[in-house]
């Protein structure tokens, strides 16, 4: 990527928004320090905003005093989702504040359903979406019986919440409600054995009845080799990271633990090992994602990532990759070297957004 272009000090204000107590002493989150620095070096004023539902009016006033907002808020935190927060972001965006990632874009590409919407791309796998309990009950048992193991994912979640590996003892046999399963939750590798299939499917009745979606994906046997995260600044690769499963920490590299527990090892976008993945992301998969989901480049988040499992080796020995999920809502940590690209894109997108809507008076930020 080319270096960010220098700019005169125009004094744009970009909010960095995360969950927190707005009455506490403000301090920069250590993981976001590179963003504060990068924005300041471009002549942009970073404004830290701590959001909570109890102080939404304060956050609204602060956001309306900014030209743009970079958001780090998980889909679910301590049992609280983003319903109220997303409504606030839509409101301030309608009044001229550029927001990344916009909630409407999150619903297109930052949910697990992206696995089904984009499975025709080179990163795709056998993935299906259930939006009704009846559909889940009629289709899931046959898919589970055929392969012996499947992975179920709630449409929105983070930190491996809402992800389960479901396995049967005898592959290829017809399943009924009394068939016994082994169920592993990704968040902590907690295993339940002897779970009746009927009882297991009952767990999702309320979720699916309430408008939720359940994604059914084939299990990737190379999960024990780790996870590769590709960081993106809109349609350009901004870096990579590697993360290994719990089994590696125990000294057994062949142990395919379901969850990823080790710290991430960061790499710049020029890392030789991942140049094949970089080419696929920039020339094929991201344009394909945009085409399938109808997303303009200007609307892509200035920071997002795609998580990949390793697939089977290609005939020439090159690595192949299978999409695990896309993260948009709260991408931390990220390679510090990506911060200048993110800051420059935020500055440019906020200015372009303001130009489209026309100049507007800015209010106070505190």
NORSUL-V628626 format. One record per backbone hydrogen bond with DSSP energy under -1.0 kcal/mol. NH is the residue of the N-H (numbers start at 0). CO is the residue of the C=O. Records with the same first field share a line. If there is no record, write none. Layout:
BEGIN
NH: CO  CO
END
This chain:
BEGIN
9: 7
10: 42
13: 44
14: 67
15: 46
16: 69
17: 48
19: 50
23: 20
31: 28
34: 31
35: 31
36: 32
37: 33
38: 34
39: 35
40: 36
42: 39
43: 38
44: 11
46: 13
48: 15
50: 17
54: 51
55: 52
58: 54
59: 55
60: 56
61: 57
62: 58
63: 59
65: 62
66: 12
67: 12
68: 97
69: 14
70: 99
71: 16
72: 328
76: 79
79: 76
85: 81
86: 82
87: 83
88: 84
89: 85
90: 86
91: 87
92: 88
93: 89
95: 92
96: 91
97: 66
99: 68
105: 101
106: 102
108: 104
109: 105
111: 154
113: 110
114: 111
115: 112
116: 112
117: 113
120: 117
123: 120
126: 124
127: 215
129: 213
135: 131
136: 132
137: 133
138: 134
139: 135
142: 138
143: 139
144: 140
145: 141
146: 142
147: 143
149: 165
150: 216
151: 163
152: 214
153: 161
154: 212
160: 157
163: 151
164: 183
165: 149
166: 181
167: 147
171: 144
172: 169
178: 175
180: 194
181: 166
182: 191
183: 164
184: 189
185: 162
188: 184
191: 182
194: 180
196: 178
197: 176
199: 195
200: 196
201: 197
203: 200
204: 201
207: 203
208: 204
209: 205
210: 207
211: 206
213: 129
214: 152
215: 127
216: 150
217: 125
222: 219
224: 221
225: 222
226: 242
227: 307
228: 240
229: 305
230: 238
231: 303
232: 235
233: 300
235: 232
237: 230
239: 266
240: 228
241: 264
242: 226
245: 258
247: 244
250: 247
251: 246
254: 251
256: 254
261: 243
264: 241
266: 239
270: 267
273: 270
274: 271
277: 273
278: 274
279: 275
280: 276
281: 277
282: 278
283: 279
284: 279
285: 280
287: 283
288: 284
289: 285
290: 286
291: 287
292: 288
293: 289
294: 289
298: 295
299: 296
303: 231
304: 326
305: 229
306: 324
307: 227
308: 321
310: 319
313: 317
316: 313
321: 308
322: 122
323: 306
324: 306
326: 304
331: 329
337: 334
338: 335
341: 337
342: 338
343: 339
344: 340
345: 341
346: 342
347: 343
348: 344
349: 345
350: 346
351: 347
352: 348
353: 349
354: 350
355: 351
356: 352
357: 353
END
